[in-house]
């Protein structure tokens, strides 16, 4: 994470380096391959890889693939793509928890031999009942005092597939009266008959996360295991396992506040529900908070990294306004995104005193924030397209766009004065008529007169058709989890989160752009040609973010 000042994690690392506890820094990003990464994971990625970079260390990418029933290669591939897109690389340190299954099994055997683990026959419901509550101590399993020999035999039989799922588990023998429920004889191995994407059918027992994670860290030489606050209570177990197996190298677990973003959900379980129930088009739907969704919508890795830097690293949970994420994108794109013209809701404008078959090429700057971006030429013809909202039959107070008798500037072109309009049988406006002042070429008057309104336009002859998707927030309430009794977060979905415009007119260059091209539509917002659907024959653009913080209508 790119931070100007040190945070509490860096202070801990500085102390460990100064004291000689560590001579280098090794971090890791350990996702479960059971879904796509979201913006919360981006914070963790930037933090862990950023710490490694700052201290000239290394950061591992390790997949916690201990639950084969929920894991897919699709998720593994998408996670690697997301990490690389954010600008980070793990080098030779791509690891899987499954790489250590044999070692983890040996560690489990060691715990059994030293009387620190036992095979338990309690059902899942009975285990929960025996665990107790925050106010009441747990009680010991009737199988807790089995002999070492019996436990070794039972565990071996578990590995050999002699029992059903849920029939037996291996539990650490710690303290059923502990004030930390995580320490009340937690399960460290369970039976699961699922084909594993890497080990195939070799195993039918799989280690639990809390047993796997700390040992994987230790095996890889991780020095600082940086994780989110929900693992704070698990730290005691993290340390206990490493001490119980007498692992010489013991990483230090440090917790920080996870990212909570308003107007969205950050649970992979709920995101998966949105996908499976077709509330969105997929994990990469541009309304989703997934990294792939943000990428498809038009967010840049620089804007995401900037966002994670600005929110910082805290010790207490808080909720971040999604407007900050959008602001970071605007700041990034304002500097580097070329401008282009798109007319979202086209209305024909006829320039009455412009020759019928004449074409005039006018210069338009590509980016006023970057002179090196150069300029392009726009064709000006008798028939143009303007935004329907840029014309009114009667101009209200403080209205400075086009209306009968009013003069406006066509950006990069001329001053034009409205002379009239036509309607169909239903009173719908079909075209607007105007005259242009040839002495205002480039949009500036030689006699010094000024107009207050500037609108964009396209030549009707040269404009291309496109589909434009206007995205709003996926949920209509800041806290989607806060649903009335009998309702769920799904009842807070925003029914207007996607508006599709089919008859948009765009510059020819926008039609010829490659998928993933990001630009600013003049006066409208920042848009990205859709990574999946955009073609030269059928251009499709997604609005990444409007020019302002709200989804307001176009105005001056």
N, C-alpha and C positions, 0 to 999 in steps of 0.2 A: 504494500500500500504506500502510495506516494504521500508522505506527510511532512509538513514543514517543521513540526516540533515532535519530540519523542512522546510516545504514549506509555501507559503503564506496562505494557508487554515489553517494549524496548528497554524500559528501566530494569525490568527483571533480567532480561538477557544481558544487559550491560553489567549488572552485578555478578551474574554467573561467569561472565568472561573475566571480569576483574578479579574475582576470587579464585580463579583457576579451576572452577568446577567443570567448565567447558572450555575447550580450545578452539572450537569452531561451532557453527550454527547449522543445524539440519532440521528443516521443518517438513511438513507433508500436507497434502490435501487428500483426504480419504473418503471419497463419495461412495455411497451404495449404488450399484448399477440397476436401480429399480425405478428409474424415471429420468426425466430431463432436468438439467440444472436450472435454477431460477436466480433472480437478482440477489437473493440472500446468499446463495453459494458464491456469487461473483465477489461479494465482500470478503468471504473466507479465502477465495482464490487469490485476490489481490493482496490480502494481508499476509498469507503464508509465503507466496512467491516473492512479495515485496520485502519481507523480513530476510529471506534468503539472499536476495540481491543486495540489500543494504549492508549485510554483514559478510558479503563475499562467501556465502555458504551455498547450500543447495536445498531445493525443495523437491520432494518425491510426489509423484502422482500414484496413489495406491487405491485400488478398488477393493472395497470391503464386500467381497462376493461370498458371503457365508449363508445366504438364503436363496438357493437356486430356484425355488418356486416362483420368485418375483423378479428374477434377473434375466436380462436379455442383452445380446450383442448389440442391438440397436442403441441401447442406452450407453453402453461402453463407447461406441463410436461417436455418439453425439457429445458425450462428456469430453472426450479428447479434442473434438472439433471446437467446443466452446472454450476450453482452456487456451488452446492455440489462438483462437480469434481474439481473446482478451489480451494477447501479446506475451504469453508465457510459454516456457518450454521446460520439460523435466529432464531433457537429455537422455542419459542411459537409465534413468531411475523411474521406469514404469514398472509398477509392482502390483501384485494381486495377493489378497489374504490367502487365497487358495494355494499360492506358492509355498505356504508354510504349514499346510495341513498335516504333513507328517511330523513336523517339529511340534506343532500344537498338540497332537495326539500324545507325543512323548512327554510333553509337559503335564498333560492331564494324568498320565500314568504315574509320573513323579509325585503329583499331589496325592494321588490315592495311596501310594506306598508310604508317604509320610503322614498319613492319617488326616489329610487336609481336604479330601474330597470323598464323596460317597454316591452310590447309585440309589436313587429314590423312586419308589413306585407310586407316590401320591399322584392323583389326577391333577389336571390344571386347576380345577375348582378347589380341590382340597389344598393344593399348594397356596393358593391365594388366601384361603381361610386360615391356614396355619401361619401365614406371614404376619398377621396382626395388622395394626393400624398405626397412625402417627402417635396415638395416645396409648395404645395397648401393645405390649411386647408380643412377639410371636411365640409359637411353641414348637418344640423340636419334632421333626418327622420321626415316626416310629422306626424308620429304616436308617436313622442317622448313625447308629452305632454298629453297623455291620462291620465285620472284620475286613482287614486289608485284603485277604485272600478272596473272600466272597465278592468284594467290590471289583477286584481285578478280573475275576471270572465273568461277572455280570457285564462289566464294561466291554470286555472282549466279545461277549455275545451280542451286545448292542452293535458293535462294529461289524459283526458277522451277519447282521440282519435277522436275528432270531426273535425279535420282538416287533410289535406294531408301533406305529407312530403314537406318541403320547403315553405309551405303556411304561416307559422308564426314562429317566433323565439322569445326568451326572450333575451333582451340586457341589459347590465349594462348602466346606465346613468352617464357618466363621463364628457368627454370634447371633442367635435368634432373638436376643434381647437388645440388640444394638439400636441406638436412637436413629441410626441411618438405615432405613429399610433396605437400601441396596446391599447392605452387609448381612442381611438375614438369609444366609445360605443360598446365594443366588445360583440359578441354573447356569452351567457353563457348557454343557453339551446336550443336544436333543436329537431324537431320531427323525429323519426326514427322507422319504423315498422319492427323491427328485433327481432328474438328470442334470448334472452340473455342466455349465458351458465350457469348462476347462478340464475338469477331472473326470468327466463322464459319469460312469456308474461305480467308480471305485469306492466312493463313500456313501454310507446311508446315515451317518451321524455327522453333524456339523456343529462347530463351536459357536457360541453366542458372541455377540459384538463385544461385550465388556471383557471377555476372556481373550478374544482375538486381537482387539485393538492395541492394548498395551504391549502385548508380546510382539506384535508386528512392528510397532514403533521401536522396541528394544532391539529386535533382530536387525532392523535397518539402520540402527545408529542414530535415530532421531533424538535430538537434544531437547526440543521444546514442542510439546504436543498441544497446539493451540486449537481450542474448540469453543463451542458456544455454551451459554450459561446452563442450558438444560442438562449438561453433563457434570455440573459442579458436584452434585451428590455422588456421582459415580467415581469421583477422584479417589476416594478412600479405597474403593475396590481396585482401581487402576494400580494404586501403589501396593495394595495387599498382594495382588497376583504376582507382581514383579519380585516382591520380597519373598513370597512363598516358594517360588521356583528358584530363588537365590540368583536372579539374573544380575550380573555385575554392572552392566550399563542400564541405568534407570532414567528414562526421559522424565521431564517435568511437565505436568499438565497445567495449562493456563487457560482460564475461561474468560470469554468476552461476550458482550451483549450481541445477540443475533439481530439481523435486520428485520424490522417490522415496517411494512409500507402500507399506507392507507389506500383505500379503494381497490384492494386486491387481497388474495389469500396466498399464503406462503407454505402451505402444507402440500407435500407431494401427493398425499392420499387424496386431498380435495382436488388438486389439479388433475390427477388421474381420473377422478370422477367426472370432472368437466369434459375431459376428452372422451371417455367411454360412453357417456350419455349424450354426446354430440351437442353439447352446449357451445362448443367451439369446434373449429375444423381440425384441430390436432394440437400436439405439443408446441408446434411452431406457429400457431395462430397469433397474429400480431397483437391481439388483445391480451395474450397471456404474459405473465411476468417471467417466463422462461427466457434464458439467454438466447435461445434460437428464435423465440418469438420477437424479442427486442431487435435482434439482428435483421429479421425479415421485415420488421416494421420500418427500419431505417436508422436505428441507433448505431452509434460508432463505438468501437472499443475504447477510444479516448474519452468519450463522454461518460461511459460506465466507470472507467477507472477514476475519472475526476469526481464522480458522484461518491464512490466509496471512500475517496480521500477526504471529501468535505464532511461526510457524516462522522468520520473519525472512529476511534476504538473506545468504547465505553464499558463500564463494569455493570451498569444497570440497563434493563430493557427500556426502550422508548419507541415511539412510533414516528417514522419519518414521513413527511408530506411528499407524495408522488410528484408534486409540482417542482421540487428540487431536482429530481431526476430529469424532468422535461427541460428545466432551465439549463442544466449542464449540456444537454444536447443542443439547445439553441445557441449557446455560447460557442460550442465547437463548430457547428455548421455555419454560423454566421461568418466565420472567418474563411472557411474553405469551400463551402458549397457554391457552385455556379448557379446563377439565376437563369430562369427560363419562364416562358409564359404558357399558362394553361387557362382556358376559359371553362369553368366548371359547369355553368348553366348558360349556354350560349344564346345570344339574341343578335339577329342580323342588323348591322349598321351600314347604311348606304351613304357614301360620300358623293353627293349630287354633282359637285363641280370638279370631280376628279375624272380624267379621261377613262372611257370604258375599258380599253384593252391595254392600258399602260400599267407598268409595274415599276415601283421605285424601291431601291434597296436602302435601308436605313440602318445605321450602326447602333448596336446595343451592347453595353458593357456586360461582361459575363459575371463580374463580381466587384462591386464598388469597394469592398474591403481588401481586395487583392489586385493591384494593377497588373501583376504578372499574368493574371488569368486572361487578359486580352479582351477581345470583343467579337461579336458575330454580326451578321447582316440579316435583317428581317425584311421580307417583302411587304410592301404597302400597296394595296389595290383598292379598287372602287368599293368592293364589298368586303366588309370586315365582320368579325365576331367580337362582341363585348359581353360582359357579365349582365345577365338580366337584372340583377340587383343594382346595377349602375345606372339604371334609367327609371324615372318616374314620370307619369303623365302630369303630375302637379308636384312641384318642389315644396316640401315642408320647410319650416324654419331651420336654418343651419344645415341645409342639404346643399352640398357643393359638387354633386356629380351631374349627370346629364338629365336635362328636362327641357321641354319646349322653350326656346329662347335663351337657354343657358349655354355658356361656353366652358369647355373643359380641355385639359391637356391629354392627348393620347401619348402615353409614355414613349419616348424615343422618336416620336413622329411629329404631330402638328397640334395646334389648337383647332378644335372643331366646335361649331355652334349648331345646336339642334334646331331643325326647321319643321319637324313634324314626325308622325308615326302612323302605322297602320294596324288594324286589328282584324280578327276573324269574326265569324258570325256570333261567337260566344263572348266577344269582347276581349279575347286574349291578344296581347300585343305580338304581332308577327314580325315587324321590322321597324327600325328607327331611321330617320333621315337626318342628314346634317351636311353642312358645308365646311371645308377646311380652309385655313389661311396658309397659303404656300410660303409666306414670309416667316413662318414659325417653325421651320424645319429643325428637327432635333428636339422639338418640344419647348423652344424658347422664343419669345417675341423680340423682334428687332426694335420695336418702338417702345419697349420697356413695360408694356402692360402685363399684368399678372392675372392668373386665374388661381382659384383656391383648390380646385379639384383635379386629380390625376387618376386616370383609369388605364387598365391594360387592354390589349386587343390582339387579334390575329387576323391575317388575311384569310378570308373564306376559301379562296382558291387553293391555298397551300397548307391549311391546317389539316391535321390528321385526327382521326377518331381514337378515343381511348376510354378505358374504364378506370375510374378512380374510386378508391375505397377510403371513406372517411371514418377513422376509428375514434371512439370515445372510450371512457373508462369502462371496464368490464362490469363493475358494480356501481350501483347508484347511491350507495351509502359509504361513508368513510370507513366504517367498521362492518364488513360483510358478515362477520361472525355473530353480530348482535341482531338476532332475528326474534320476532315475537313468538310467544309460546305456540307450539304446534307448527312452526315454520322452520326452515333451514336457511343456510347461506344462499342456496339457490334462489330463494324468493327475493333476494336483494340484487339479482342480476339486472343489469341495465338493458332494457329492451331496445334501446337506441345506440347500443355500443358499436354498431356497424351500419353505415349508410353507403350503398353502392350507387355511384353515378355512372350511367352507361353512355351518355352522349357528350362526353367532354371533348373539347377541341384542344389540341396540343401542337407545339412546334414540331416540325419534321425531325429535328435532332433528337427530341425526346422519344419518338417512335423508334429511332435507330439505336438508342442507347442499349447497353447490355443489362441483363438482370443484376440488380443490386446497385444500380446507379442512383446516387443521392443528389438532389438539387433543391433549390428553393423556387417554388412557384410564386411569382411576383404577387405580393399583397395577400397571399393565401396561407402559406406555410411551407414546411419542409417535407419533401416527398421522396419515396424510394421506389424504383421499378421493382416489382415483385420478383423475388428470387425463384419462385416456382412457376408462376403463371405468365409472366411477361414474355412476349415475343415481339419481333418487329412487325409481324402481321396483326397481332392483337396486343397492343401495349396495355399494361396494367400497372397502375401506380398506387402505392399505399401512403397515406399521410402519416408521417412519423410524429409530427408535433406541429401545432399551429404557431403563428408568429408571436402570439401573445399567450399569457398564462391561462386564458379561458378559451372555451370553444365559441367565441363570439362570432357574429356575422361579420363579413368584410365591411370595413368602414374606412374612412379617410385617416 
